[in-house]
Amino acid sequence: MSTTVATPRFDELPTHLDRAVVKSWKVPAIFAVFTVVGIVLFVVLGRNGVTHFNLSTSTDLIKLPIAAVPTRGAGIIVVIVSAVLTAIAVALSYTARKVPLGVITLFAVVFFAGFLTWAAAGHTLAVPGLLLSAIGISVPLIFGALGGVVSERVGVVNVAIEGQLLAGAFVSAVVATVTHQALIGFIAAMVAGVLVSAILAVFSITYLVDQVIVGVVLNVLVIGLTDFLYSQVLASNAPTLNAPPHFPFLPIPILSGIPVIGPALFRQTIIVYLMYAAIFLVWFALFKTRWGLRVRAVGEHPTAADTVGINVNRTRFLNVLLAGAIAGAGGAYYSLAASPLFTREVTAGAGYIALAAVIFGRWNPLLATLAALLFGFTSSLQFSLSAAGSPVPSEFMLMLPYVVTILAVAGLVGHSRGPAASGKPYIKS
């Protein structure tokens, strides 16, 4: 006598086996920490008085009134909203759902607004000036991040952004001073970035040297070389070699008169307007053109790209040079717009922040730009709050941009995957 054991059908299996549930508590944990910080600052150590926000300049088309915000009341509202958003993040993570970028952005905006209100209690904070400073700090970072995106999308890790920015700043100052033409200095900065990238490409693509090591060595080389030339040549010949002409400000009619954002976005130099164009062009070229498809194919699966006739190493070489030109243009901003002359190590680690923006932005030009703007905004806070008489220690304000960058990359980004072949040399079989 035989017995038949019934095999359960697939659709009769328990539903909890259909998929693995992965819960990430990074974002809720960070939200909770900042909510506790908000309770301490805005409630326990809450400040009385009224914070005034000046939203207009004298040249705006429409003059907005100064906004008066009760400091303690605003702080309590911020804590309540932060707690609600934290609860939403906990609920989403508990059900293994990703916290939307909109929720993260809203939390950041609300908390920063509360912090500004608390820090500037009893004083007036000029919002257009804060945004203008943020854009100015972000320009080299955005150029560097765009160069990093192009390079890494094609499969080459570009740790040498710092060297490309610094080389662009140095060369643009010297060339613009000698030729008395800021535009020629700007072009020379791009060439300097290309030369740094050429060394990176030769060693990492042709000779298969580790890309990260080559990038770090190039940064040290450019820092040492520019320091030496500055102390031995530029310092003693500043009028003839380090007094570059600057690009003038070119306000865009009507747009520059928009309250709050007009002065920051549309009352700028030609370099900033070129940055706007570069952001769009890099995004459009990467995701909407045949060139971008080839670049992404080489960065994701070079063997498959080679199979369909794409010259992998040639594509990588040319795009690493393009990335250097973009980063070099960012370096020119230091000498031809931001400061009156080139100074030693003027980039101050901006290349590494740009590299972090690439990762934070998930190798997307638009998101990397937003990440760079975040760093620029937090950096500009130290100047605006100092002018407003904030009680926050200056040492804390100096470290704030880097703390925000670390939290953003390590916590809010979570697990992100870059191009699969990034950092891996390709050897044709």
C-alpha positions in Angstrom: 0.0 0.0 0.0 1.6 3.3 -1.1 1.0 6.7 0.3 1.2 9.9 -1.7 2.6 12.9 -0.1 1.0 16.1 -1.4 3.5 18.7 -2.4 2.2 22.2 -1.7 1.7 24.5 -4.6 3.9 27.6 -4.9 1.0 29.9 -4.3 0.2 28.1 -1.1 3.5 28.7 0.6 3.6 31.2 3.5 3.7 34.7 2.4 6.5 35.6 4.7 8.8 33.4 2.6 8.1 35.3 -0.6 10.7 38.0 0.1 13.4 38.8 2.6 12.6 41.8 4.8 15.6 44.1 5.2 15.2 46.8 7.8 17.5 49.8 7.9 17.4 52.0 11.0 20.1 54.6 9.9 17.7 57.4 9.0 15.4 57.0 12.0 18.4 56.9 14.3 19.8 60.1 12.8 16.4 61.8 13.0 16.1 60.7 16.6 19.5 62.2 17.5 18.7 65.5 15.9 15.3 65.6 17.5 17.0 65.1 20.9 19.5 67.9 20.0 16.5 70.1 19.1 14.8 69.4 22.4 18.0 70.4 24.3 18.7 73.6 22.2 15.3 74.8 21.4 13.4 73.9 24.6 15.7 73.3 27.5 18.2 75.9 26.3 15.6 77.9 24.4 16.2 81.6 23.9 13.5 84.3 24.4 13.0 87.1 22.0 12.3 87.5 18.3 14.5 86.6 15.3 14.2 88.8 12.3 14.8 87.5 8.7 15.6 90.1 6.1 14.3 88.5 2.8 15.0 91.4 0.4 17.8 93.6 -0.9 17.6 97.2 -2.1 17.5 96.1 -5.8 14.7 93.6 -5.6 11.7 94.2 -7.8 9.4 93.4 -4.9 10.4 94.4 -1.4 9.3 91.8 1.1 8.8 92.8 4.7 11.2 91.6 7.4 9.8 88.5 8.9 9.7 88.5 12.8 9.7 84.9 14.3 9.2 84.3 18.0 12.3 82.3 18.9 11.1 80.0 21.6 7.7 79.3 19.9 9.4 78.4 16.6 11.8 76.1 18.4 8.9 74.2 20.0 7.2 73.8 16.6 10.4 72.5 15.1 10.8 69.9 17.8 7.2 68.7 17.3 7.6 68.5 13.5 10.9 66.7 13.9 9.4 64.2 16.3 6.5 63.5 13.9 8.9 63.0 11.0 11.0 60.7 13.2 7.9 58.6 13.9 7.2 58.4 10.2 10.7 57.2 9.5 10.5 54.6 12.3 7.2 53.3 10.9 8.6 53.1 7.3 11.8 51.3 8.5 9.8 48.9 10.6 7.9 47.7 7.5 11.2 47.6 5.5 10.3 50.5 3.4 12.8 53.2 2.4 12.4 56.7 3.9 11.6 59.0 0.9 14.1 61.7 0.0 11.3 64.2 0.4 10.9 63.3 4.1 14.7 63.6 4.6 14.8 66.9 2.8 11.8 68.3 4.8 13.5 67.2 8.1 16.7 68.9 7.2 15.0 72.1 6.1 12.9 72.3 9.3 15.8 71.6 11.6 18.1 74.1 9.9 15.3 76.7 10.0 14.9 76.1 13.7 18.7 76.3 14.3 18.9 79.6 12.4 16.0 81.0 14.4 17.6 79.9 17.7 21.1 81.0 16.8 20.1 84.5 15.6 17.7 85.3 18.4 17.4 89.0 19.0 19.2 89.8 15.7 18.5 90.2 12.0 19.7 87.5 9.6 20.1 88.6 5.9 18.8 85.6 4.0 19.9 86.8 0.5 23.4 87.3 1.8 23.4 83.8 3.3 22.3 82.2 0.0 24.8 84.3 -2.0 27.6 83.1 0.2 26.4 79.5 -0.1 26.4 79.6 -3.9 29.9 81.2 -3.9 31.3 78.4 -1.7 29.5 75.7 -3.7 30.8 76.7 -7.2 34.2 74.9 -7.1 32.6 72.0 -5.3 29.9 71.6 -8.0 32.5 71.8 -10.8 34.6 69.2 -8.9 31.6 66.9 -8.3 30.6 67.1 -12.0 34.2 66.1 -13.0 34.0 63.3 -10.4 30.7 62.0 -11.8 32.0 61.9 -15.4 35.2 60.1 -14.4 33.6 57.5 -12.1 30.8 56.9 -14.6 33.4 55.8 -17.1 35.1 53.5 -14.5 38.0 55.6 -13.1 37.9 56.8 -9.4 38.9 60.4 -9.4 40.5 61.1 -6.0 42.6 63.8 -7.8 39.8 66.4 -7.8 41.7 68.4 -5.2 44.8 68.6 -7.3 42.8 69.5 -10.4 41.0 72.4 -8.5 44.3 73.6 -7.1 46.1 73.4 -10.4 43.3 75.4 -12.1 43.4 78.1 -9.4 47.2 78.5 -9.6 47.5 78.5 -13.4 44.5 80.8 -13.9 45.9 83.4 -11.6 49.3 83.4 -13.3 48.0 83.3 -16.9 45.3 85.9 -16.3 47.8 88.2 -14.6 50.4 87.9 -17.5 47.8 88.2 -20.3 45.5 90.7 -18.4 42.6 88.6 -19.6 40.4 86.7 -17.2 38.9 84.5 -20.0 42.4 83.3 -21.1 43.1 82.5 -17.4 39.9 80.5 -17.3 40.8 78.5 -20.4 44.3 77.9 -18.9 42.7 76.5 -15.7 40.8 73.9 -17.8 44.1 73.0 -19.5 45.8 72.6 -16.1 43.0 70.3 -15.0 43.4 68.2 -18.1 47.2 67.9 -17.5 46.6 66.6 -14.0 44.0 64.2 -15.4 46.3 63.0 -18.1 48.8 61.8 -15.5 45.9 60.0 -13.7 44.8 58.4 -16.9 48.2 57.3 -18.0 49.1 55.6 -14.7 45.7 54.1 -13.9 44.6 53.1 -17.4 47.8 52.5 -19.3 50.0 51.2 -16.6 47.2 49.8 -14.4 48.4 51.5 -11.2 45.8 51.6 -8.3 43.6 54.6 -9.1 43.1 55.7 -5.5 46.9 55.7 -4.9 47.6 57.7 -8.1 44.9 60.2 -7.1 46.3 60.8 -3.6 49.9 61.1 -4.9 48.7 63.6 -7.5 47.1 65.7 -4.8 50.2 65.8 -2.8 52.3 66.5 -5.9 50.2 69.5 -6.9 50.0 70.9 -3.3 53.8 70.7 -3.0 54.4 72.1 -6.4 52.1 75.1 -6.0 53.4 75.8 -2.5 56.9 75.9 -3.8 56.1 78.1 -6.7 54.0 80.4 -4.6 56.8 80.9 -2.0 59.6 81.1 -4.5 58.1 83.0 -7.4 54.6 84.4 -6.8 55.2 85.9 -3.3 58.1 88.1 -4.5 56.5 89.0 -7.8 52.8 89.5 -6.9 52.2 92.5 -9.1 53.4 90.8 -12.2 52.4 87.2 -11.6 49.6 87.2 -9.0 47.2 90.1 -9.6 44.7 88.5 -11.9 41.8 90.5 -13.4 38.4 89.3 -12.3 35.2 88.5 -14.1 32.6 91.2 -13.5 29.1 90.5 -12.0 26.5 90.2 -14.7 23.0 90.6 -13.3 20.3 89.1 -15.4 17.4 91.6 -15.9 14.2 90.8 -14.0 15.5 87.4 -12.7 18.1 89.1 -10.5 15.4 91.2 -8.9 13.4 88.2 -7.6 13.3 88.4 -3.8 15.4 86.0 -1.8 16.9 83.8 -4.6 17.4 86.5 -7.3 20.7 88.0 -6.0 22.2 84.6 -5.2 21.4 82.9 -8.5 21.2 85.6 -11.1 23.5 88.3 -10.0 26.7 86.4 -10.6 29.8 86.1 -12.8 30.1 84.3 -16.1 31.7 81.3 -14.3 28.6 80.7 -12.2 26.4 80.9 -15.3 28.7 78.4 -17.1 28.3 76.2 -14.0 24.5 76.2 -14.5 25.1 75.1 -18.1 27.6 72.5 -17.1 25.1 70.9 -14.7 22.5 70.5 -17.4 24.9 69.4 -20.1 26.5 66.7 -18.0 23.1 65.4 -16.9 21.7 65.5 -20.4 24.8 64.0 -22.1 25.1 61.1 -19.5 21.4 60.0 -19.7 20.0 61.3 -23.0 22.8 60.8 -25.6 24.7 58.0 -27.3 27.9 59.2 -25.7 26.4 58.9 -22.3 25.2 55.4 -23.0 28.7 54.4 -24.0 30.2 56.0 -20.9 27.9 54.3 -18.6 28.3 51.0 -20.4 32.1 51.2 -20.0 31.7 52.0 -16.3 29.3 49.2 -15.6 30.4 46.3 -17.8 33.5 47.1 -19.9 33.8 43.5 -21.3 30.3 43.8 -22.8 31.1 47.3 -24.1 34.2 45.9 -25.7 32.2 43.1 -27.3 30.0 45.6 -29.2 32.9 47.5 -30.5 33.5 50.3 -27.9 37.2 51.0 -27.3 37.1 50.8 -23.5 40.5 52.3 -22.6 40.2 55.1 -25.2 36.7 56.0 -23.9 38.0 56.0 -20.3 41.1 58.1 -21.2 39.2 60.8 -23.1 36.5 61.1 -20.4 39.0 61.4 -17.6 40.6 64.3 -19.5 37.1 65.8 -19.8 36.6 65.4 -16.1 39.8 67.2 -15.4 38.8 70.1 -17.7 35.5 70.5 -15.7 37.3 70.4 -12.3 40.0 72.8 -13.5 37.2 75.3 -14.5 36.1 75.1 -10.9 39.6 76.0 -9.7 39.6 79.1 -11.8 36.7 80.5 -9.6 39.0 80.8 -6.7 41.5 83.2 -8.5 39.2 84.9 -10.9 36.0 85.5 -8.8 36.2 84.5 -5.2 39.5 86.0 -4.0 41.7 88.8 -5.3 44.7 86.5 -5.9 46.0 83.0 -5.5 46.9 81.9 -2.0 48.6 78.8 -0.7 46.3 75.7 -0.6 43.3 77.9 -1.4 41.1 74.9 -2.1 41.4 73.7 1.6 40.2 70.2 0.9 37.4 71.1 -1.4 38.3 68.3 -3.8 37.6 65.7 -1.1 34.3 67.3 -0.3 33.4 67.2 -4.0 34.3 63.5 -4.0 31.9 63.0 -1.1 29.3 64.9 -3.0 29.6 62.4 -5.8 28.9 59.5 -3.5 26.2 61.4 -1.6 24.6 62.2 -5.0 24.7 58.6 -6.1 26.8 59.4 -9.1 24.1 61.6 -10.5 25.0 65.1 -11.6 21.9 66.7 -10.3 22.0 65.0 -6.9 25.7 65.7 -6.6 25.0 69.3 -7.2 22.5 69.4 -4.4 25.0 67.7 -2.1 27.6 70.3 -2.9 25.0 73.0 -2.2 24.3 71.5 1.2 28.0 71.8 2.1 28.1 75.3 0.8 25.1 76.3 2.8 26.4 74.9 6.1 29.8 76.6 5.4 28.2 80.0 4.9 26.3 79.7 8.2 29.5 80.5 10.1 29.8 83.9 8.4 26.1 84.9 8.6 25.7 83.8 12.2 28.9 85.5 13.3 27.6 88.7 11.7 24.3 88.2 13.6 26.0 87.9 17.0 25.2 84.2 17.5 26.4 82.6 20.7 27.4 79.4 18.9 31.2 79.0 19.3 33.2 79.7 16.1 35.0 76.4 16.4 31.7 74.5 16.2 30.6 76.5 13.1 33.9 75.6 11.4 33.4 71.9 11.9 29.7 71.9 11.1 30.0 71.5 7.3 32.3 68.5 7.7 30.0 66.9 10.3 27.0 67.4 8.1 28.9 65.8 5.1 29.9 62.8 7.2 26.4 62.3 8.5 24.9 62.7 5.0 27.3 60.2 3.3 27.5 57.6 6.1 23.9 57.8 7.4 21.3 59.4 5.1 22.7 57.9 1.9 22.6 54.3 3.2 23.8 51.6 0.9 24.5 53.0 -2.6 26.2 51.2 -5.4 28.5 53.1 -7.8 29.4 52.0 -11.3 30.2 48.3 -11.1 33.6 48.6 -12.9 34.7 51.9 -11.1 38.2 51.5 -9.9 38.9 48.3 -11.8 41.4 48.4 -14.6 40.4 46.8 -17.9 42.7 44.3 -19.5 41.5 43.3 -23.0 41.5 39.5 -23.2 
